[in-house]
Structure formats: C-alpha cells, structure tokens
Amino acid sequence: MDTLAFANLLLDVASIVNFIALLWMLRAIIKNRNYLRGFSVVGSFLTFISIVGFELAYHLLGNVIGFVIGWGTVAFWFLAFVYTLKLKLKGTTKLKETVG
C-alpha cells in the first residue's frame, strides 16, 4: 500500500470517528440546549474554518468518504458559530442598555 492510499485510509477512519463524536455532541445539545452557551464565539468560528479547510483537502485528495461525512460537521460548527455569535451580540446589546 503506497503512502497516499494509507493516508486516505487514515482520513476515512478519522472522519468516521469525528462523525460519531458529532452525533454524541448533537445528542447532548438536543437534551440540553444550554450546552451551546458554554461555547466560545472565536473557538466555534475557528473550528468551522478549519473543518472547511479539511473539506477542501478531502475534495482535492478525492477522499469521498471524508468529504461526504464532513459536511455534517461543517453544518454543526457553522450553526454553533451563528448561535454563539447571536448570544454574544444579544448579551452586548443588553449590557449597553444596562450601562446606558
């Protein structure tokens, strides 16, 4: 097995493990929506950007499994970023109203 084929196999396994982790995170969020309140806006954004980078790499490598499974993770982190940003902006607005 050549190096590129082995790397693609490792990426497939990592993608499947990542998808399973995503399902557990979704389960926790469905049980308690306040779980997302502890997420960082910057951390969620950077995770979203990094996952998009992985998706581009999967596409360029022709790794179909990683590419397809990864879109669920992209969607999750995008929604987590939007939700945390919304909470941060809402909190900033309330803070301005309290101070002003």
C-alpha positions as CSV (number, residue, x, y, z in Angstrom):
1,M,0.0,0.0,0.0
2,D,1.5,3.3,-1.0
3,T,1.7,6.3,1.3
4,L,-1.2,8.3,-0.3
5,A,-3.6,5.3,-0.1
6,F,-2.6,4.7,3.5
7,A,-3.2,8.4,4.3
8,N,-6.6,8.3,2.6
9,L,-7.5,5.2,4.7
10,L,-6.4,7.1,7.9
11,L,-8.5,10.1,6.8
12,D,-11.5,7.8,6.3
13,V,-11.2,6.3,9.8
14,A,-10.7,9.8,11.3
15,S,-13.8,11.1,9.5
16,I,-15.9,8.2,10.8
17,V,-14.7,8.8,14.4
18,N,-15.3,12.5,14.0
19,F,-18.8,11.8,12.8
20,I,-19.5,9.6,15.8
21,A,-18.3,12.3,18.1
22,L,-20.6,14.8,16.3
23,L,-23.6,12.5,16.9
24,W,-22.8,12.4,20.6
25,M,-22.5,16.2,20.7
26,L,-25.8,16.6,18.9
27,R,-27.4,14.2,21.4
28,A,-26.1,16.3,24.3
29,I,-27.4,19.5,22.7
30,I,-30.8,18.0,21.9
31,K,-31.1,17.0,25.6
32,N,-29.9,20.4,26.9
33,R,-29.8,23.4,24.5
34,N,-28.0,25.5,27.1
35,Y,-24.9,23.3,26.3
36,L,-24.0,25.7,23.5
37,R,-23.9,28.7,25.8
38,G,-20.5,27.5,27.0
39,F,-19.1,27.6,23.5
40,S,-16.7,30.4,22.5
41,V,-17.6,32.5,19.5
42,V,-14.0,32.7,18.3
43,G,-13.4,29.0,19.0
44,S,-16.6,28.0,17.1
45,F,-15.6,30.2,14.2
46,L,-12.0,28.9,14.0
47,T,-13.3,25.3,14.3
48,F,-15.7,25.9,11.4
49,I,-13.0,27.4,9.2
50,S,-10.6,24.5,10.0
51,I,-13.3,22.0,9.1
52,V,-14.0,23.8,5.8
53,G,-10.2,23.5,5.2
54,F,-10.3,19.8,5.8
55,E,-13.3,19.5,3.4
56,L,-11.3,21.2,0.7
57,A,-8.4,18.9,1.3
58,Y,-10.7,15.8,1.2
59,H,-12.0,17.1,-2.2
60,L,-8.6,17.7,-3.6
61,L,-7.4,14.3,-2.5
62,G,-10.5,12.6,-3.9
63,N,-11.5,11.2,-0.5
64,V,-15.2,10.8,-1.0
65,I,-15.9,9.3,2.5
66,G,-14.3,12.1,4.4
67,F,-15.8,14.7,2.1
68,V,-19.4,13.4,2.4
69,I,-19.3,12.7,6.2
70,G,-17.5,16.0,6.9
71,W,-20.4,18.2,5.7
72,G,-22.4,17.2,8.8
73,T,-19.6,18.6,10.9
74,V,-19.3,21.7,8.8
75,A,-23.1,22.4,9.3
76,F,-22.8,21.7,13.0
77,W,-19.9,24.1,13.6
78,F,-21.5,26.8,11.4
79,L,-24.7,26.6,13.4
80,A,-22.7,26.6,16.7
81,F,-20.8,29.7,15.5
82,V,-24.0,31.5,14.5
83,Y,-25.7,30.6,17.8
84,T,-22.8,31.7,19.9
85,L,-22.4,35.0,17.9
86,K,-26.1,35.6,18.3
87,L,-25.9,35.1,22.1
88,K,-22.8,37.3,22.3
89,L,-24.5,40.1,20.3
90,K,-27.6,39.8,22.4
91,G,-25.5,40.0,25.6
92,T,-23.7,43.0,24.3
93,T,-27.0,44.8,23.5
94,K,-28.3,44.0,27.0
95,L,-25.1,45.3,28.5
96,K,-25.3,48.6,26.6
97,E,-28.9,49.0,27.7
98,T,-28.0,48.4,31.3
99,V,-25.0,50.8,31.2
100,G,-26.6,53.5,29.1
